[in-house]
């Protein structure tokens, strides 16, 4: 069995221009975005292991927030997820897999989670 390392940034609330219906397209919609990254695993993490042996969690947060173009309209939330995946894979060759979960908060009632999960693997 192969060792693995997953980094997670969960439940970021991000306003994104997305949607296909006219009532959705003129204002950003609130999305709850979670990102899970499988990273090449260092042979061992000792107490003095440097950050370069892993990845900064803030890179994941940046990809889900600041790296999304503010003025870009994404018809589908799948395209939002793809943009996040691509940002992380281009940024770091050690990223082997990215999972992006998106919940559309504006259409949820009560405690529902309505949305998508997209998983991309490095090829």
Backbone as a printed PyTorch tensor [residue, N CA C, xyz], in Angstrom:
tensor([[[  0.8420,  -1.1760,   0.0000],
         [  0.0000,   0.0000,   0.0000],
         [  0.8940,   1.2490,   0.0000]],

        [[  0.5090,   2.2530,  -0.7390],
         [  1.2980,   3.4730,  -0.8850],
         [  0.8930,   4.5140,   0.1540]],

        [[  1.8700,   5.2150,   0.7130],
         [  1.5870,   6.2990,   1.6500],
         [  0.9140,   7.4470,   0.8970]],

        [[  0.1390,   8.2330,   1.6290],
         [ -0.5070,   9.3760,   0.9890],
         [ -0.6320,  10.5200,   1.9830]],

        [[ -0.7730,  11.7080,   1.4370],
         [ -0.9730,  12.9130,   2.2280],
         [ -2.0970,  13.7040,   1.5890]],

        [[ -3.1050,  14.0460,   2.3880],
         [ -4.1900,  14.8900,   1.9090],
         [ -4.1900,  16.1890,   2.6890]],

        [[ -4.2770,  17.2870,   1.9640],
         [ -4.4520,  18.6000,   2.5780],
         [ -5.8890,  19.0180,   2.3350]],

        [[ -6.4940,  19.6730,   3.3120],
         [ -7.9040,  20.0510,   3.2130],
         [ -8.1250,  21.4950,   3.6520]],

        [[ -8.9450,  22.1660,   2.8970],
         [ -9.4940,  23.4520,   3.2930],
         [-10.9890,  23.3240,   3.0330]],

        [[-11.7740,  23.3980,   4.1040],
         [-13.1940,  23.0710,   4.0070],
         [-14.0810,  24.2660,   4.3320]],

        [[-15.2040,  24.3210,   3.6360],
         [-16.3150,  25.2260,   3.9570],
         [-15.9890,  26.7090,   3.8440]],

        [[-15.2480,  27.0720,   2.7910],
         [-15.0130,  28.4880,   2.5060],
         [-16.2610,  29.0580,   1.8400]],

        [[-16.7410,  30.1900,   2.3050],
         [-17.8820,  30.8380,   1.6470],
         [-17.3420,  31.9080,   0.7110]],

        [[-17.6650,  31.7320,  -0.5900],
         [-17.0890,  32.5720,  -1.6360],
         [-18.2030,  33.0740,  -2.5510]],

        [[-18.3040,  34.3930,  -2.7840],
         [-19.2610,  34.9060,  -3.7570],
         [-18.6900,  34.7540,  -5.1720]],

        [[-19.4500,  34.0980,  -6.0630],
         [-18.9820,  33.8260,  -7.4220],
         [-20.0990,  34.1290,  -8.4130]],

        [[-19.7460,  34.7670,  -9.5230],
         [-20.7120,  34.9790, -10.6020],
         [-20.9270,  33.6440, -11.3100]],

        [[-22.0850,  33.0320, -11.0810],
         [-22.3760,  31.7390, -11.6780],
         [-23.8790,  31.5790, -11.8500]],

        [[-24.2600,  30.6960, -12.7500],
         [-25.6720,  30.3970, -12.9530],
         [-26.0680,  30.4920, -14.4000]],

        [[-27.2120,  29.8590, -14.7080],
         [-27.7250,  29.8840, -16.0770],
         [-29.0400,  30.6360, -16.1990]],

        [[-29.7250,  30.8300, -15.0970],
         [-31.0120,  31.5190, -15.1370],
         [-30.8110,  33.0160, -14.9450]],

        [[-31.6670,  33.8260, -15.5300],
         [-31.4880,  35.2770, -15.5010],
         [-31.4020,  35.8290, -14.0840]],

        [[-32.1370,  35.2460, -13.1500],
         [-32.0930,  35.7370, -11.7750],
         [-30.7710,  35.3820, -11.0750]],

        [[-29.9770,  34.5030, -11.6790],
         [-28.7060,  34.0910, -11.0890],
         [-27.4960,  34.8330, -11.6590]],

        [[-27.6320,  35.3840, -12.8390],
         [-26.4480,  35.8120, -13.5920],
         [-25.9670,  37.2320, -13.3100]],

        [[-26.7590,  38.0610, -12.6540],
         [-26.3620,  39.4600, -12.5010],
         [-25.6230,  39.7740, -11.1940]],

        [[-25.7290,  38.9110, -10.2000],
         [-25.0420,  39.1160,  -8.9280],
         [-24.2810,  37.8600,  -8.5290]],

        [[-23.1960,  38.0090,  -7.8140],
         [-22.4840,  36.8170,  -7.3440],
         [-23.3730,  35.9770,  -6.4240]],

        [[-23.2460,  34.6740,  -6.5280],
         [-23.9640,  33.7560,  -5.6530],
         [-23.0160,  33.2520,  -4.5730]],

        [[-23.5270,  33.0530,  -3.3690],
         [-22.6670,  32.4890,  -2.3310],
         [-22.4850,  30.9820,  -2.5440]],

        [[-21.2320,  30.5610,  -2.5920],
         [-20.9120,  29.1430,  -2.7280],
         [-20.0990,  28.7190,  -1.5120]],

        [[-20.3330,  27.5040,  -1.0490],
         [-19.4750,  26.9190,  -0.0130],
         [-18.5330,  25.9650,  -0.7260]],

        [[-17.2500,  26.2660,  -0.6770],
         [-16.2510,  25.5090,  -1.4300],
         [-15.3020,  24.7940,  -0.4650]],

        [[-15.0870,  23.5090,  -0.7310],
         [-14.1040,  22.7090,   0.0030],
         [-13.1280,  22.1270,  -1.0040]],

        [[-11.8480,  22.1050,  -0.6390],
         [-10.8030,  21.6070,  -1.5270],
         [ -9.9730,  20.5690,  -0.7730]],

        [[ -9.8090,  19.4020,  -1.3990],
         [ -8.9600,  18.3470,  -0.8530],
         [ -7.9250,  18.0010,  -1.9120]],

        [[ -6.6540,  18.0260,  -1.5180],
         [ -5.5570,  17.7840,  -2.4460],
         [ -4.7530,  16.5750,  -1.9750]],

        [[ -4.5150,  15.6260,  -2.8910],
         [ -3.5760,  14.5350,  -2.6380],
         [ -2.2170,  14.9890,  -3.1340]],

        [[ -1.2640,  14.9360,  -2.2520],
         [  0.0780,  15.4210,  -2.5370],
         [  1.0660,  14.2670,  -2.4360]],

        [[  2.1080,  14.3120,  -3.2610],
         [  3.1700,  13.3250,  -3.1000],
         [  3.6280,  13.3680,  -1.6480]],

        [[  3.7600,  12.2010,  -1.0660],
         [  4.0720,  12.1020,   0.3600],
         [  5.5840,  12.0530,   0.5860]],

        [[  6.0640,  12.8880,   1.4880],
         [  7.4610,  12.8950,   1.9040],
         [  7.7520,  11.5810,   2.6340]],

        [[  8.9610,  11.0510,   2.5400],
         [  9.2510,   9.7650,   3.1950],
         [  8.9980,   9.7680,   4.7020]],

        [[  9.2520,  10.9060,   5.3500],
         [  9.0250,  10.9990,   6.7910],
         [  8.9160,  12.4750,   7.1740]],

        [[  8.0340,  12.7610,   8.1420],
         [  7.8660,  14.1220,   8.6550],
         [  8.3850,  14.1750,  10.0860]],

        [[  9.6080,  14.6250,  10.2380],
         [ 10.2100,  14.7930,  11.5550],
         [  9.7810,  16.1390,  12.1330]],

        [[  9.9890,  16.3480,  13.4290],
         [  9.5870,  17.6190,  14.0420],
         [ 10.1800,  18.8500,  13.3610]],

        [[ 11.3500,  18.7300,  12.7610],
         [ 11.9910,  19.8840,  12.1330],
         [ 11.8610,  19.8830,  10.6020]],

        [[ 10.9540,  19.0610,  10.0810],
         [ 10.7460,  19.0170,   8.6300],
         [ 10.2580,  20.3760,   8.1370]],

        [[ 10.8220,  20.8410,   7.0450],
         [ 10.4680,  22.1460,   6.4780],
         [  9.1470,  22.0940,   5.7200]],

        [[  8.5150,  23.2500,   5.5820],
         [  7.2560,  23.3530,   4.8560],
         [  7.4010,  22.8780,   3.4150]],

        [[  8.5640,  22.9860,   2.8390],
         [  8.7830,  22.5580,   1.4600],
         [  8.5280,  21.0570,   1.2690]],

        [[  8.4590,  20.2940,   2.3520],
         [  8.1440,  18.8670,   2.2720],
         [  6.6480,  18.6270,   2.1650]],

        [[  5.8770,  19.6840,   2.3090],
         [  4.4130,  19.5900,   2.1880],
         [  3.9500,  20.7390,   1.2940]],

        [[  2.8240,  21.3130,   1.6230],
         [  2.2830,  22.4370,   0.8520],
         [  1.5720,  23.3540,   1.8270]],

        [[  1.6320,  24.6200,   1.5810],
         [  0.9640,  25.5910,   2.4310],
         [ -0.5490,  25.5080,   2.2110]],

        [[ -1.3030,  25.3630,   3.2880],
         [ -2.7710,  25.3050,   3.1950],
         [ -3.3320,  26.5510,   2.5410]],

        [[ -2.6420,  27.6580,   2.7070],
         [ -3.1360,  28.9110,   2.1460],
         [ -3.1360,  28.8870,   0.6160]],

        [[ -2.3350,  28.0240,   0.0010],
         [ -2.3870,  27.8680,  -1.4520],
         [ -3.7400,  27.3150,  -1.8830]],

        [[ -4.2970,  26.4010,  -1.0940],
         [ -5.6110,  25.8470,  -1.3970],
         [ -6.6860,  26.9200,  -1.2350]],

        [[ -6.5740,  27.6700,  -0.1440],
         [ -7.5370,  28.7510,   0.1060],
         [ -7.4670,  29.7960,  -1.0090]],

        [[ -6.2610,  30.1490,  -1.4060],
         [ -6.0710,  31.1260,  -2.4790],
         [ -6.7250,  30.6440,  -3.7770]],

        [[ -6.5420,  29.3690,  -4.1150],
         [ -7.1110,  28.8310,  -5.3590],
         [ -8.6330,  28.8860,  -5.3550]],

        [[ -9.2360,  28.7490,  -4.1780],
         [-10.6950,  28.7510,  -4.0770],
         [-11.2810,  30.1400,  -3.8880]],

        [[-10.4300,  31.1110,  -3.6000],
         [-10.9500,  32.4620,  -3.3490],
         [-10.2930,  33.4920,  -4.2680]],

        [[ -9.0790,  33.8850,  -3.9550],
         [ -8.4150,  34.9800,  -4.6660],
         [ -8.0950,  34.6540,  -6.1160]],

        [[ -7.8580,  33.3740,  -6.4460],
         [ -7.5000,  33.0140,  -7.8230],
         [ -8.7180,  32.9350,  -8.7490]],

        [[ -9.9130,  32.9950,  -8.1920],
         [-11.1160,  33.0200,  -9.0430],
         [-11.3090,  34.4430,  -9.5630]],

        [[-11.4100,  34.6080, -10.8700],
         [-11.5870,  35.9650, -11.4140],
         [-12.9100,  36.5740, -10.9610]],

        [[-12.8570,  37.7630, -10.4110],
         [-14.0380,  38.4260,  -9.8600],
         [-15.0460,  38.7890, -10.9510]],

        [[-14.5750,  39.1790, -12.1210],
         [-15.4650,  39.6440, -13.1860],
         [-15.8290,  38.5520, -14.1980]],

        [[-15.4150,  37.3210, -13.9440],
         [-15.6920,  36.2020, -14.8590],
         [-16.9900,  35.5110, -14.4420]],

        [[-17.9260,  35.3520, -15.3940],
         [-19.1500,  34.6030, -15.1260],
         [-18.9290,  33.1460, -15.5060]],

        [[-19.1660,  32.2550, -14.5710],
         [-19.0800,  30.8170, -14.8030],
         [-20.5030,  30.2960, -14.9550]],

        [[-20.8530,  29.8100, -16.1310],
         [-22.2030,  29.2950, -16.3340],
         [-22.4930,  28.1560, -15.3650]],

        [[-21.5590,  27.2270, -15.2380],
         [-21.7320,  26.0700, -14.3610],
         [-20.7700,  26.1300, -13.1850]],

        [[-21.1990,  25.6230, -12.0300],
         [-20.2810,  25.5400, -10.8990],
         [-19.1820,  24.5160, -11.1840]],

        [[-19.4450,  23.6100, -12.1160],
         [-18.4030,  22.6600, -12.5330],
         [-17.1870,  23.4120, -13.0950]],

        [[-17.4390,  24.5090, -13.7910],
         [-16.3470,  25.3140, -14.3390],
         [-15.5670,  26.0240, -13.2300]],

        [[-16.2570,  26.4030, -12.1740],
         [-15.5850,  26.9880, -11.0120],
         [-14.6360,  25.9470, -10.4110]],

        [[-15.1460,  24.7280, -10.2310],
         [-14.3420,  23.6430,  -9.6720],
         [-13.1460,  23.3320, -10.5630]],

        [[-13.3560,  23.3100, -11.8690],
         [-12.2580,  23.0380, -12.8030],
         [-11.1720,  24.1130, -12.7110]],

        [[-11.5750,  25.3600, -12.5690],
         [-10.6140,  26.4550, -12.4450],
         [ -9.7480,  26.2620, -11.2010]],

        [[-10.3570,  25.8530, -10.1050],
         [ -9.6220,  25.6110,  -8.8610],
         [ -8.6460,  24.4500,  -9.0400]],

        [[ -9.1170,  23.3550,  -9.6500],
         [ -8.2530,  22.1940,  -9.8930],
         [ -7.0460,  22.5780, -10.7340]],

        [[ -7.3100,  23.2880, -11.8130],
         [ -6.2250,  23.6830, -12.7150],
         [ -5.2210,  24.5950, -12.0190]],

        [[ -5.7270,  25.5380, -11.2380],
         [ -4.8410,  26.4490, -10.5100],
         [ -3.8830,  25.6700,  -9.6210]],

        [[ -4.3930,  24.6920,  -8.8940],
         [ -3.5530,  23.9230,  -7.9700],
         [ -2.5790,  23.0060,  -8.6860]],

        [[ -3.0040,  22.4170,  -9.7960],
         [ -2.1090,  21.5010, -10.5080],
         [ -1.0030,  22.2470, -11.2520]],

        [[ -1.3180,  23.4010, -11.7860],
         [ -0.2980,  24.2000, -12.4650],
         [  0.6990,  24.7450, -11.4410]],

        [[  0.2070,  25.0890, -10.2790],
         [  1.0070,  25.6980,  -9.2230],
         [  2.0610,  24.7460,  -8.6440]],

        [[  1.7480,  23.4430,  -8.6110],
         [  2.6350,  22.5170,  -7.9060],
         [  2.5610,  21.1290,  -8.5430]],

        [[  3.6740,  20.6570,  -9.0810],
         [  3.7390,  19.3440,  -9.7510],
         [  3.5010,  18.1860,  -8.7910]],

        [[  3.6440,  18.4240,  -7.4970],
         [  3.4300,  17.3460,  -6.5240],
         [  1.9560,  17.0390,  -6.2950]],

        [[  1.0760,  17.9390,  -6.7220],
         [ -0.3660,  17.7120,  -6.5730],
         [ -0.7840,  16.6150,  -7.5430]],

        [[ -1.2770,  15.5160,  -7.0110],
         [ -1.6530,  14.3600,  -7.8230],
         [ -3.1520,  14.2720,  -8.0870]],

        [[ -3.9340,  14.8040,  -7.1800],
         [ -5.3950,  14.7130,  -7.2750],
         [ -5.9820,  15.9020,  -6.5440]],

        [[ -7.0490,  16.4610,  -7.1170],
         [ -7.7640,  17.5590,  -6.4660],
         [ -9.2510,  17.2160,  -6.4580]],

        [[ -9.8630,  17.3630,  -5.3080],
         [-11.3190,  17.2330,  -5.1970],
         [-11.8650,  18.5760,  -4.7540]],

        [[-12.8510,  19.0630,  -5.4930],
         [-13.5060,  20.3170,  -5.1490],
         [-14.9890,  20.0240,  -4.9470]],

        [[-15.4860,  20.3710,  -3.7650],
         [-16.9080,  20.2350,  -3.4560],
         [-17.4950,  21.6400,  -3.3950]],

        [[-18.6060,  21.8350,  -4.0920],
         [-19.2610,  23.1430,  -4.1020],
         [-20.7250,  22.9660,  -3.7430]],

        [[-21.1640,  23.7510,  -2.7590],
         [-22.5670,  23.7840,  -2.3570],
         [-23.1110,  25.1590,  -2.7370]],

        [[-24.2490,  25.1580,  -3.4320],
         [-24.9000,  26.4140,  -3.8180],
         [-25.8120,  26.8410,  -2.6710]],

        [[-25.3440,  27.7820,  -1.8860],
         [-26.0610,  28.1810,  -0.6770],
         [-27.3800,  28.8920,  -0.9660]],

        [[-27.4750,  29.5940,  -2.0760],
         [-28.6750,  30.3800,  -2.3770],
         [-29.9020,  29.5130,  -2.6570]],

        [[-29.7040,  28.2660,  -3.0550],
         [-30.8600,  27.4190,  -3.3750],
         [-31.1630,  26.3890,  -2.2890]],

        [[-30.3590,  26.3550,  -1.2460],
         [-30.5670,  25.3860,  -0.1750],
         [-31.6570,  25.8610,   0.7820]],

        [[-32.4310,  24.9250,   1.2540],
         [-33.4290,  25.1880,   2.2850],
         [-33.0530,  24.3590,   3.5050]],

        [[-33.2330,  24.9350,   4.6700],
         [-32.8830,  24.2690,   5.9260],
         [-31.4060,  23.9000,   5.9150]],

        [[-31.0800,  22.6390,   6.1360],
         [-29.6880,  22.2090,   6.1960],
         [-29.2700,  21.4140,   4.9690]],

        [[-29.9210,  21.6510,   3.8330],
         [-29.5790,  20.9210,   2.6100],
         [-28.2020,  21.3370,   2.1030]],

        [[-27.5710,  20.4200,   1.4090],
         [-26.3320,  20.7090,   0.6910],
         [-26.5540,  20.3040,  -0.7540]],

        [[-26.8030,  21.2980,  -1.6030],
         [-27.0770,  21.0490,  -3.0110],
         [-25.8810,  21.5420,  -3.8120]],

        [[-25.2390,  20.6250,  -4.5410],
         [-24.0720,  21.0550,  -5.2880],
         [-23.3730,  19.9090,  -5.9920]],

        [[-22.0620,  20.0480,  -6.1650],
         [-21.2880,  19.0880,  -6.9520],
         [-19.9760,  18.7490,  -6.2510]],

        [[-19.4000,  17.6370,  -6.6750],
         [-18.0210,  17.2670,  -6.3450],
         [-17.3300,  16.9650,  -7.6640]],

        [[-16.1770,  17.5550,  -7.8650],
         [-15.3820,  17.2900,  -9.0610],
         [-14.0110,  16.8120,  -8.6150]],

        [[-13.5490,  15.7060,  -9.2070],
         [-12.2340,  15.1640,  -8.8900],
         [-11.4340,  15.1180, -10.1960]],

        [[-10.2270,  15.6980, -10.1450],
         [ -9.3070,  15.6600, -11.2790],
         [ -7.9960,  15.0270, -10.8260]],

        [[ -7.4630,  14.1610, -11.6720],
         [ -6.1930,  13.4870, -11.4080],
         [ -5.1430,  14.0090, -12.3870]],

        [[ -3.9170,  14.0980, -11.9010],
         [ -2.8240,  14.4850, -12.7930],
         [ -2.6160,  13.3510, -13.7930]],

        [[ -2.4880,  13.6980, -15.0460],
         [ -2.2880,  12.6900, -16.0960],
         [ -0.8780,  12.7440, -16.6100]]])
